[in-house]
């Protein structure tokens, strides 16, 4: 039986395996974290990039904590949550964790002035999109049934709704 301690430890480990790997190593490899010419308006684009990077990271961290503490599980498919997570940012859209990772990558693209990171962010988003459609949503439908169907009917996949969903 899972509890919050084991869920938190598993979530912490998976955090370093998945989002840090996706939003850390490839951006470093592509840029060596060297600042190039700005993609847009000099300092403004770098400040916007820093804001996006911090916001994306905050979203991912908040979502990971929510999975451990509310879902009693991890974001990893091998150790899924016991409860469907429909609180916090998940009341606005179904995939804030993936959006947070892509946002952090786009933030790095602006900070470092890297068109390659913009392309990489698009590839990562495409991979997330295919994973969500091909694996994650069918698995959640099997695990949570009508509860997940109601959630999907009321909460969009990628673009946040303004007013948070309050449940059935």
N, CA and C atoms as an extended XYZ file, in Angstrom:
504
Properties=species:S:1:pos:R:3:atomname:S:1:resname:S:1:resid:I:1 pbc="F F F"
N         0.842       -1.193        0.000 N   UNK     1
C         0.000        0.000        0.000 CA  UNK     1
C         0.884        1.253        0.000 C   UNK     1
N         0.567        2.162       -0.862 N   UNK     2
C         1.337        3.392       -0.963 CA  UNK     2
C         0.922        4.365        0.128 C   UNK     2
N         1.876        5.140        0.591 N   UNK     3
C         1.565        6.236        1.488 CA  UNK     3
C         2.276        7.480        0.990 C   UNK     3
N         2.074        8.577        1.686 N   UNK     4
C         2.654        9.848        1.227 CA  UNK     4
C         4.182        9.846        1.259 C   UNK     4
N         4.773        9.127        2.187 N   UNK     5
C         6.239        9.104        2.267 CA  UNK     5
C         6.823        8.383        1.057 C   UNK     5
N         6.338        7.178        0.768 N   UNK     6
C         6.877        6.453       -0.390 CA  UNK     6
C         6.513        7.159       -1.693 C   UNK     6
N         5.312        7.752       -1.745 N   UNK     7
C         4.926        8.517       -2.930 CA  UNK     7
C         5.855        9.710       -3.124 C   UNK     7
N         6.177       10.383       -2.039 N   UNK     8
C         7.064       11.547       -2.126 CA  UNK     8
C         8.469       11.153       -2.559 C   UNK     8
N         8.972       10.062       -2.022 N   UNK     9
C        10.309        9.601       -2.411 CA  UNK     9
C        10.339        9.184       -3.887 C   UNK     9
N         9.324        8.453       -4.321 N   UNK    10
C         9.249        8.043       -5.718 CA  UNK    10
C         9.093        9.232       -6.650 C   UNK    10
N         8.289       10.190       -6.237 N   UNK    11
C         8.088       11.390       -7.043 CA  UNK    11
C         9.376       12.201       -7.138 C   UNK    11
N        10.086       12.321       -6.023 N   UNK    12
C        11.356       13.044       -6.014 CA  UNK    12
C        12.354       12.394       -6.973 C   UNK    12
N        12.432       11.069       -6.923 N   UNK    13
C        13.344       10.350       -7.818 CA  UNK    13
C        12.939       10.541       -9.275 C   UNK    13
N        11.637       10.412       -9.561 N   UNK    14
C        11.168       10.550      -10.942 CA  UNK    14
C        11.357       11.974      -11.461 C   UNK    14
N        11.283       12.957      -10.569 N   UNK    15
C        11.515       14.348      -10.957 CA  UNK    15
C        12.896       14.503      -11.593 C   UNK    15
N        13.893       13.851      -11.015 N   UNK    16
C        15.255       13.954      -11.531 CA  UNK    16
C        15.452       13.104      -12.773 C   UNK    16
N        14.605       12.111      -12.968 N   UNK    17
C        14.717       11.249      -14.139 CA  UNK    17
C        14.034       11.873      -15.350 C   UNK    17
N        12.823       12.394      -15.174 N   UNK    18
C        12.047       12.839      -16.329 CA  UNK    18
C        12.174       14.333      -16.638 C   UNK    18
N        11.497       15.225      -15.919 N   UNK    19
C        11.520       16.622      -16.369 CA  UNK    19
C        12.901       17.271      -16.319 C   UNK    19
N        13.699       16.935      -15.329 N   UNK    20
C        15.045       17.527      -15.279 CA  UNK    20
C        15.878       17.034      -16.453 C   UNK    20
N        15.697       15.774      -16.820 N   UNK    21
C        16.420       15.252      -17.972 CA  UNK    21
C        15.939       15.921      -19.258 C   UNK    21
N        14.628       16.014      -19.448 N   UNK    22
C        14.075       16.582      -20.685 CA  UNK    22
C        14.358       18.078      -20.795 C   UNK    22
N        14.202       18.805      -19.690 N   UNK    23
C        14.378       20.260      -19.734 CA  UNK    23
C        15.767       20.702      -19.289 C   UNK    23
N        16.654       19.764      -18.989 N   UNK    24
C        17.992       20.115      -18.520 CA  UNK    24
C        19.105       19.698      -19.451 C   UNK    24
N        19.265       18.395      -19.636 N   UNK    25
C        20.403       17.909      -20.438 CA  UNK    25
C        20.360       18.339      -21.898 C   UNK    25
N        19.274       18.122      -22.631 N   UNK    26
C        19.280       18.556      -24.045 CA  UNK    26
C        19.472       20.069      -24.206 C   UNK    26
N        18.798       20.915      -23.396 N   UNK    27
C        19.087       22.345      -23.533 CA  UNK    27
C        20.556       22.687      -23.251 C   UNK    27
N        21.132       22.017      -22.276 N   UNK    28
C        22.551       22.248      -22.013 CA  UNK    28
C        23.389       21.805      -23.216 C   UNK    28
N        23.083       20.618      -23.749 N   UNK    29
C        23.832       20.097      -24.885 CA  UNK    29
C        23.728       21.031      -26.094 C   UNK    29
N        22.526       21.557      -26.329 N   UNK    30
C        22.319       22.425      -27.498 CA  UNK    30
C        22.924       23.814      -27.327 C   UNK    30
N        23.027       24.293      -26.093 N   UNK    31
C        23.488       25.673      -25.881 CA  UNK    31
C        24.761       25.781      -25.066 C   UNK    31
N        25.114       24.714      -24.359 N   UNK    32
C        26.193       24.742      -23.365 CA  UNK    32
C        25.945       25.903      -22.390 C   UNK    32
N        24.689       26.319      -22.342 N   UNK    33
C        24.236       27.433      -21.508 CA  UNK    33
C        25.072       28.689      -21.731 C   UNK    33
N        25.406       28.876      -23.015 N   UNK    34
C        26.117       30.075      -23.450 CA  UNK    34
C        25.087       31.020      -24.063 C   UNK    34
N        25.144       32.261      -23.682 N   UNK    35
C        24.179       33.235      -24.183 CA  UNK    35
C        24.617       33.715      -25.566 C   UNK    35
N        23.712       33.550      -26.524 N   UNK    36
C        23.937       34.010      -27.898 CA  UNK    36
C        23.142       35.297      -28.104 C   UNK    36
N        23.099       35.751      -29.336 N   UNK    37
C        22.294       36.934      -29.643 CA  UNK    37
C        20.832       36.678      -29.314 C   UNK    37
N        20.111       37.716      -28.937 N   UNK    38
C        18.702       37.531      -28.556 CA  UNK    38
C        17.848       37.090      -29.741 C   UNK    38
N        16.810       36.314      -29.430 N   UNK    39
C        15.875       35.895      -30.473 CA  UNK    39
C        14.973       37.047      -30.891 C   UNK    39
N        14.658       37.905      -29.927 N   UNK    40
C        13.768       39.046      -30.197 CA  UNK    40
C        14.418       40.310      -29.678 C   UNK    40
N        13.680       41.092      -28.957 N   UNK    41
C        14.119       42.405      -28.495 CA  UNK    41
C        15.051       42.312      -27.288 C   UNK    41
N        16.304       42.028      -27.526 N   UNK    42
C        17.358       42.061      -26.524 CA  UNK    42
C        16.977       41.686      -25.107 C   UNK    42
N        17.108       42.654      -24.205 N   UNK    43
C        16.895       42.413      -22.778 CA  UNK    43
C        15.461       41.978      -22.483 C   UNK    43
N        14.511       42.512      -23.200 N   UNK    44
C        13.110       42.155      -22.944 CA  UNK    44
C        12.872       40.666      -23.177 C   UNK    44
N        13.446       40.128      -24.253 N   UNK    45
C        13.233       38.702      -24.525 CA  UNK    45
C        13.935       37.844      -23.475 C   UNK    45
N        15.058       38.302      -22.983 N   UNK    46
C        15.760       37.537      -21.938 CA  UNK    46
C        14.983       37.561      -20.625 C   UNK    46
N        14.408       38.705      -20.279 N   UNK    47
C        13.585       38.781      -19.070 CA  UNK    47
C        12.333       37.921      -19.212 C   UNK    47
N        11.714       37.971      -20.376 N   UNK    48
C        10.548       37.114      -20.621 CA  UNK    48
C        10.964       35.648      -20.525 C   UNK    48
N        12.107       35.305      -21.082 N   UNK    49
C        12.608       33.934      -21.006 CA  UNK    49
C        12.834       33.491      -19.577 C   UNK    49
N        13.441       34.363      -18.770 N   UNK    50
C        13.672       34.020      -17.354 CA  UNK    50
C        12.342       33.813      -16.637 C   UNK    50
N        11.361       34.664      -16.931 N   UNK    51
C        10.036       34.520      -16.330 CA  UNK    51
C         9.389       33.189      -16.737 C   UNK    51
N         9.472       32.859      -18.025 N   UNK    52
C         8.908       31.589      -18.508 CA  UNK    52
C         9.620       30.392      -17.887 C   UNK    52
N        10.935       30.468      -17.797 N   UNK    53
C        11.720       29.386      -17.203 CA  UNK    53
C        11.316       29.168      -15.746 C   UNK    53
N        11.243       30.230      -14.978 N   UNK    54
C        10.859       30.115      -13.566 CA  UNK    54
C         9.411       29.651      -13.410 C   UNK    54
N         8.517       30.203      -14.224 N   UNK    55
C         7.108       29.797      -14.143 CA  UNK    55
C         6.942       28.327      -14.517 C   UNK    55
N         7.602       27.899      -15.586 N   UNK    56
C         7.522       26.498      -15.998 CA  UNK    56
C         8.041       25.565      -14.928 C   UNK    56
N         9.183       25.921      -14.329 N   UNK    57
C         9.756       25.089      -13.264 CA  UNK    57
C         8.832       25.048      -12.053 C   UNK    57
N         8.252       26.185      -11.692 N   UNK    58
C         7.328       26.222      -10.551 CA  UNK    58
C         6.108       25.346      -10.801 C   UNK    58
N         5.581       25.387      -12.003 N   UNK    59
C         4.425       24.551      -12.356 CA  UNK    59
C         4.777       23.076      -12.220 C   UNK    59
N         5.910       22.681      -12.762 N   UNK    60
C         6.324       21.274      -12.698 CA  UNK    60
C         6.508       20.826      -11.246 C   UNK    60
N         7.168       21.637      -10.448 N   UNK    61
C         7.392       21.277       -9.038 CA  UNK    61
C         6.067       21.169       -8.293 C   UNK    61
N         5.166       22.120       -8.520 N   UNK    62
C         3.861       22.077       -7.854 CA  UNK    62
C         3.087       20.826       -8.266 C   UNK    62
N         3.116       20.493       -9.527 N   UNK    63
C         2.396       19.309      -10.008 CA  UNK    63
C         2.990       18.025       -9.441 C   UNK    63
N         4.297       17.942       -9.384 N   UNK    64
C         4.931       16.753       -8.819 CA  UNK    64
C         4.550       16.589       -7.351 C   UNK    64
N         4.570       17.681       -6.599 N   UNK    65
C         4.178       17.617       -5.185 CA  UNK    65
C         2.721       17.191       -5.052 C   UNK    65
N         1.872       17.703       -5.909 N   UNK    66
C         0.440       17.367       -5.865 CA  UNK    66
C         0.227       15.873       -6.142 C   UNK    66
N         0.990       15.312       -7.072 N   UNK    67
C         0.868       13.881       -7.356 CA  UNK    67
C         1.213       13.047       -6.127 C   UNK    67
N         2.272       13.438       -5.432 N   UNK    68
C         2.703       12.679       -4.258 CA  UNK    68
C         1.726       12.839       -3.108 C   UNK    68
N         1.282       14.073       -2.853 N   UNK    69
C         0.502       14.345       -1.649 CA  UNK    69
C        -1.003       14.133       -1.824 C   UNK    69
N        -1.541       14.469       -2.958 N   UNK    70
C        -2.983       14.301       -3.203 CA  UNK    70
C        -3.299       13.006       -3.939 C   UNK    70
N        -2.458       12.669       -4.924 N   UNK    71
C        -2.715       11.481       -5.726 CA  UNK    71
C        -2.230       10.201       -5.068 C   UNK    71
N        -1.355       10.320       -4.089 N   UNK    72
C        -0.727        9.179       -3.410 CA  UNK    72
C        -0.110        8.249       -4.462 C   UNK    72
N         0.848        8.801       -5.176 N   UNK    73
C         1.559        8.060       -6.206 CA  UNK    73
C         2.568        8.975       -6.852 C   UNK    73
N         2.981        8.621       -8.024 N   UNK    74
C         3.977        9.419       -8.738 CA  UNK    74
C         3.475        9.706      -10.154 C   UNK    74
N         4.116       10.649      -10.843 N   UNK    75
C         3.798       10.849      -12.260 CA  UNK    75
C         4.328        9.725      -13.154 C   UNK    75
N         5.165        8.864      -12.617 N   UNK    76
C         5.744        7.781      -13.413 CA  UNK    76
C         4.694        6.720      -13.713 C   UNK    76
N         4.593        6.276      -14.957 N   UNK    77
C         3.614        5.237      -15.298 CA  UNK    77
C         3.794        3.934      -14.511 C   UNK    77
N         4.997        3.663      -14.034 N   UNK    78
C         5.226        2.421      -13.291 CA  UNK    78
C         4.726        2.495      -11.856 C   UNK    78
N         4.445        3.706      -11.354 N   UNK    79
C         3.935        3.875       -9.990 CA  UNK    79
C         2.874        4.974       -9.980 C   UNK    79
N         1.736        4.720      -10.651 N   UNK    80
C         0.721        5.766      -10.803 CA  UNK    80
C         0.025        6.107       -9.484 C   UNK    80
N        -0.703        7.193       -9.525 N   UNK    81
C        -1.431        7.639       -8.344 CA  UNK    81
C        -2.608        6.719       -8.039 C   UNK    81
N        -2.996        6.695       -6.776 N   UNK    82
C        -4.193        5.962       -6.356 CA  UNK    82
C        -5.432        6.798       -6.609 C   UNK    82
N        -5.271        8.122       -6.536 N   UNK    83
C        -6.393        9.046       -6.713 CA  UNK    83
C        -6.166        9.888       -7.963 C   UNK    83
N        -7.252       10.166       -8.668 N   UNK    84
C        -7.177       11.070       -9.811 CA  UNK    84
C        -6.908       12.471       -9.285 C   UNK    84
N        -5.875       13.117       -9.798 N   UNK    85
C        -5.511       14.456       -9.339 CA  UNK    85
C        -6.293       15.483      -10.143 C   UNK    85
N        -7.221       16.160       -9.480 N   UNK    86
C        -8.071       17.152      -10.132 CA  UNK    86
C        -8.139       18.437       -9.295 C   UNK    86
N        -7.045       18.748       -8.624 N   UNK    87
C        -6.996       19.961       -7.815 CA  UNK    87
C        -5.846       20.834       -8.300 C   UNK    87
N        -5.719       22.009       -7.728 N   UNK    88
C        -4.650       22.921       -8.127 CA  UNK    88
C        -4.764       23.297       -9.594 C   UNK    88
N        -3.646       23.294      -10.283 N   UNK    89
C        -3.648       23.646      -11.704 CA  UNK    89
C        -4.450       22.658      -12.538 C   UNK    89
N        -4.610       21.451      -12.057 N   UNK    90
C        -5.386       20.434      -12.784 CA  UNK    90
C        -6.869       20.789      -12.851 C   UNK    90
N        -7.310       21.790      -12.104 N   UNK    91
C        -8.685       22.280      -12.219 CA  UNK    91
C        -8.838       23.180      -13.445 C   UNK    91
N        -7.719       23.652      -13.983 N   UNK    92
C        -7.741       24.556      -15.138 CA  UNK    92
C        -7.450       23.842      -16.455 C   UNK    92
N        -6.516       22.897      -16.444 N   UNK    93
C        -6.230       22.097      -17.636 CA  UNK    93
C        -5.600       20.783      -17.216 C   UNK    93
N        -5.714       19.787      -18.100 N   UNK    94
C        -5.381       18.418      -17.717 CA  UNK    94
C        -3.891       18.104      -17.719 C   UNK    94
N        -3.085       18.907      -18.366 N   UNK    95
C        -1.672       18.561      -18.523 CA  UNK    95
C        -0.723       19.693      -18.148 C   UNK    95
N        -0.891       20.291      -16.968 N   UNK    96
C        -0.005       21.407      -16.630 CA  UNK    96
C         1.462       20.998      -16.491 C   UNK    96
N         1.715       19.760      -16.099 N   UNK    97
C         3.101       19.321      -15.934 CA  UNK    97
C         3.838       19.364      -17.275 C   UNK    97
N         3.204       18.850      -18.324 N   UNK    98
C         3.834       18.855      -19.644 CA  UNK    98
C         3.983       20.288      -20.161 C   UNK    98
N         2.963       21.096      -19.954 N   UNK    99
C         3.033       22.489      -20.395 CA  UNK    99
C         4.148       23.217      -19.642 C   UNK    99
N         4.312       22.908      -18.360 N   UNK   100
C         5.383       23.515      -17.574 CA  UNK   100
C         6.759       23.168      -18.108 C   UNK   100
N         6.961       21.917      -18.495 N   UNK   101
C         8.262       21.504      -19.043 CA  UNK   101
C         8.539       22.241      -20.351 C   UNK   101
N         7.554       22.283      -21.238 N   UNK   102
C         7.745       22.967      -22.521 CA  UNK   102
C         7.962       24.463      -22.297 C   UNK   102
N         7.240       25.043      -21.355 N   UNK   103
C         7.418       26.459      -21.032 CA  UNK   103
C         8.837       26.726      -20.531 C   UNK   103
N         9.357       25.852      -19.691 N   UNK   104
C        10.733       26.016      -19.186 CA  UNK   104
C        11.746       25.930      -20.327 C   UNK   104
N        11.509       25.043      -21.269 N   UNK   105
C        12.421       24.931      -22.421 CA  UNK   105
C        12.349       26.194      -23.278 C   UNK   105
N        11.133       26.684      -23.530 N   UNK   106
C        10.991       27.922      -24.310 CA  UNK   106
C        11.629       29.100      -23.585 C   UNK   106
N        11.521       29.113      -22.263 N   UNK   107
C        12.178       30.150      -21.484 CA  UNK   107
C        13.681       30.118      -21.683 C   UNK   107
N        14.248       28.917      -21.680 N   UNK   108
C        15.684       28.790      -21.923 CA  UNK   108
C        16.044       29.254      -23.333 C   UNK   108
N        15.167       28.956      -24.292 N   UNK   109
C        15.425       29.399      -25.668 CA  UNK   109
C        15.563       30.913      -25.726 C   UNK   109
N        14.702       31.619      -24.994 N   UNK   110
C        14.768       33.079      -24.990 CA  UNK   110
C        15.972       33.583      -24.201 C   UNK   110
N        16.235       32.981      -23.065 N   UNK   111
C        17.372       33.417      -22.248 CA  UNK   111
C        18.680       33.248      -23.011 C   UNK   111
N        18.857       32.092      -23.649 N   UNK   112
C        20.122       31.799      -24.325 CA  UNK   112
C        20.139       32.219      -25.797 C   UNK   112
N        19.002       32.701      -26.314 N   UNK   113
C        18.952       33.109      -27.710 CA  UNK   113
C        19.151       31.933      -28.649 C   UNK   113
N        18.435       30.842      -28.409 N   UNK   114
C        18.678       29.606      -29.148 CA  UNK   114
C        17.477       29.158      -29.982 C   UNK   114
N        17.540       29.347      -31.304 N   UNK   115
C        16.483       28.812      -32.160 CA  UNK   115
C        16.387       27.286      -32.063 C   UNK   115
N        17.510       26.615      -31.814 N   UNK   116
C        17.491       25.149      -31.691 CA  UNK   116
C        16.614       24.714      -30.522 C   UNK   116
N        16.590       25.491      -29.450 N   UNK   117
C        15.736       25.140      -28.313 CA  UNK   117
C        14.258       25.356      -28.620 C   UNK   117
N        13.954       26.300      -29.494 N   UNK   118
C        12.557       26.472      -29.920 CA  UNK   118
C        12.111       25.230      -30.678 C   UNK   118
N        12.954       24.735      -31.564 N   UNK   119
C        12.645       23.509      -32.312 CA  UNK   119
C        12.549       22.329      -31.343 C   UNK   119
N        13.486       22.242      -30.418 N   UNK   120
C        13.458       21.165      -29.426 CA  UNK   120
C        12.160       21.208      -28.605 C   UNK   120
N        11.719       22.394      -28.203 N   UNK   121
C        10.462       22.521      -27.453 CA  UNK   121
C         9.287       21.994      -28.274 C   UNK   121
N         9.287       22.268      -29.560 N   UNK   122
C         8.206       21.766      -30.426 CA  UNK   122
C         8.244       20.241      -30.513 C   UNK   122
N         9.431       19.673      -30.597 N   UNK   123
C         9.574       18.209      -30.652 CA  UNK   123
C         9.121       17.592      -29.332 C   UNK   123
N         9.508       18.203      -28.218 N   UNK   124
C         9.094       17.700      -26.901 CA  UNK   124
C         7.579       17.768      -26.773 C   UNK   124
N         6.986       18.891      -27.191 N   UNK   125
C         5.524       19.002      -27.113 CA  UNK   125
C         4.855       17.927      -27.966 C   UNK   125
N         5.366       17.700      -29.166 N   UNK   126
C         4.796       16.654      -30.029 CA  UNK   126
C         4.890       15.288      -29.358 C   UNK   126
N         6.019       15.011      -28.718 N   UNK   127
C         6.170       13.751      -27.989 CA  UNK   127
C         5.187       13.643      -26.841 C   UNK   127
N         5.025       14.726      -26.077 N   UNK   128
C         4.051       14.725      -24.981 CA  UNK   128
C         2.640       14.511      -25.521 C   UNK   128
N         2.312       15.196      -26.608 N   UNK   129
C         0.975       15.087      -27.206 CA  UNK   129
C         0.684       13.637      -27.586 C   UNK   129
N         1.617       13.008      -28.259 N   UNK   130
C         1.425       11.610      -28.673 CA  UNK   130
C         1.353       10.676      -27.476 C   UNK   130
N         2.168       10.910      -26.449 N   UNK   131
C         2.142       10.090      -25.242 CA  UNK   131
C         0.798       10.222      -24.523 C   UNK   131
N         0.301       11.448      -24.422 N   UNK   132
C        -0.985       11.681      -23.751 CA  UNK   132
C        -2.106       10.968      -24.499 C   UNK   132
N        -2.142       11.117      -25.809 N   UNK   133
C        -3.213       10.491      -26.591 CA  UNK   133
C        -3.076        8.978      -26.680 C   UNK   133
N        -1.861        8.508      -26.862 N   UNK   134
C        -1.659        7.079      -27.099 CA  UNK   134
C        -1.574        6.216      -25.863 C   UNK   134
N        -1.098        6.783      -24.741 N   UNK   135
C        -0.938        5.973      -23.539 CA  UNK   135
C        -1.682        6.525      -22.323 C   UNK   135
N        -1.390        7.777      -21.989 N   UNK   136
C        -1.853        8.301      -20.705 CA  UNK   136
C        -3.373        8.371      -20.583 C   UNK   136
N        -4.038        8.966      -21.555 N   UNK   137
C        -5.503        9.075      -21.454 CA  UNK   137
C        -6.184        7.710      -21.457 C   UNK   137
N        -5.796        6.771      -22.333 N   UNK   138
C        -6.426        5.444      -22.244 CA  UNK   138
C        -6.164        4.758      -20.889 C   UNK   138
N        -4.965        4.915      -20.341 N   UNK   139
C        -4.660        4.306      -19.042 CA  UNK   139
C        -5.502        4.932      -17.937 C   UNK   139
N        -5.666        6.242      -17.973 N   UNK   140
C        -6.483        6.909      -16.956 CA  UNK   140
C        -7.962        6.545      -17.097 C   UNK   140
N        -8.418        6.366      -18.333 N   UNK   141
C        -9.815        5.922      -18.531 CA  UNK   141
C       -10.029        4.535      -17.928 C   UNK   141
N        -9.056        3.645      -18.127 N   UNK   142
C        -9.175        2.301      -17.542 CA  UNK   142
C        -9.136        2.360      -16.020 C   UNK   142
N        -8.250        3.182      -15.475 N   UNK   143
C        -8.070        3.226      -14.028 CA  UNK   143
C        -9.192        3.962      -13.301 C   UNK   143
N        -9.674        5.071      -13.865 N   UNK   144
C       -10.625        5.909      -13.133 CA  UNK   144
C       -12.013        5.989      -13.752 C   UNK   144
N       -12.207        5.427      -14.944 N   UNK   145
C       -13.526        5.315      -15.558 CA  UNK   145
C       -14.307        6.605      -15.659 C   UNK   145
N       -15.545        6.571      -15.124 N   UNK   146
C       -16.478        7.695      -15.242 CA  UNK   146
C       -15.939        8.968      -14.604 C   UNK   146
N       -15.161        8.830      -13.543 N   UNK   147
C       -14.585       10.009      -12.886 CA  UNK   147
C       -13.664       10.748      -13.860 C   UNK   147
N       -12.863        9.995      -14.601 N   UNK   148
C       -11.960       10.619      -15.564 CA  UNK   148
C       -12.732       11.174      -16.759 C   UNK   148
N       -13.763       10.468      -17.194 N   UNK   149
C       -14.588       10.957      -18.306 CA  UNK   149
C       -15.228       12.298      -17.967 C   UNK   149
N       -15.751       12.425      -16.753 N   UNK   150
C       -16.353       13.696      -16.330 CA  UNK   150
C       -15.303       14.801      -16.312 C   UNK   150
N       -14.131       14.461      -15.835 N   UNK   151
C       -13.032       15.420      -15.799 CA  UNK   151
C       -12.678       15.877      -17.218 C   UNK   151
N       -12.518       14.926      -18.130 N   UNK   152
C       -12.177       15.261      -19.522 CA  UNK   152
C       -13.260       16.106      -20.184 C   UNK   152
N       -14.504       15.859      -19.838 N   UNK   153
C       -15.609       16.612      -20.427 CA  UNK   153
C       -15.624       18.066      -19.979 C   UNK   153
N       -14.997       18.349      -18.865 N   UNK   154
C       -15.069       19.687      -18.290 CA  UNK   154
C       -13.763       20.464      -18.270 C   UNK   154
N       -12.649       19.773      -18.439 N   UNK   155
C       -11.347       20.430      -18.331 CA  UNK   155
C       -10.560       20.178      -19.614 C   UNK   155
N       -10.108       21.251      -20.279 N   UNK   156
C        -9.376       21.070      -21.536 CA  UNK   156
C        -7.999       20.432      -21.340 C   UNK   156
N        -7.512       19.851      -22.408 N   UNK   157
C        -6.248       19.113      -22.366 CA  UNK   157
C        -5.038       20.042      -22.214 C   UNK   157
N        -4.949       21.099      -23.020 N   UNK   158
C        -3.722       21.900      -23.071 CA  UNK   158
C        -3.905       23.373      -22.717 C   UNK   158
N        -4.989       23.969      -23.117 N   UNK   159
C        -5.186       25.410      -22.907 CA  UNK   159
C        -6.064       25.610      -21.675 C   UNK   159
N        -5.569       26.326      -20.684 N   UNK   160
C        -6.307       26.445      -19.420 CA  UNK   160
C        -7.656       27.148      -19.568 C   UNK   160
N        -8.606       26.650      -18.816 N   UNK   161
C        -9.878       27.357      -18.701 CA  UNK   161
C        -9.692       28.452      -17.666 C   UNK   161
N       -10.414       29.536      -17.810 N   UNK   162
C       -10.253       30.675      -16.915 CA  UNK   162
C       -10.762       30.343      -15.515 C   UNK   162
N       -11.991       29.872      -15.444 N   UNK   163
C       -12.570       29.516      -14.143 CA  UNK   163
C       -12.233       28.079      -13.815 C   UNK   163
N       -11.721       27.819      -12.633 N   UNK   164
C       -11.359       26.437      -12.280 CA  UNK   164
C       -12.578       25.536      -12.196 C   UNK   164
N       -12.410       24.317      -12.655 N   UNK   165
C       -13.462       23.311      -12.564 CA  UNK   165
C       -13.639       22.942      -11.104 C   UNK   165
N       -14.890       22.839      -10.678 N   UNK   166
C       -15.134       22.547       -9.270 CA  UNK   166
C       -15.626       21.130       -9.041 C   UNK   166
N       -15.593       20.304      -10.044 N   UNK   167
C       -16.020       18.920       -9.872 CA  UNK   167
C       -17.429       18.703      -10.386 C   UNK   167
N       -17.916       17.496      -10.154 N   UNK   168
C       -19.231       17.119      -10.686 CA  UNK   168
C       -20.342       17.930      -10.058 C   UNK   168
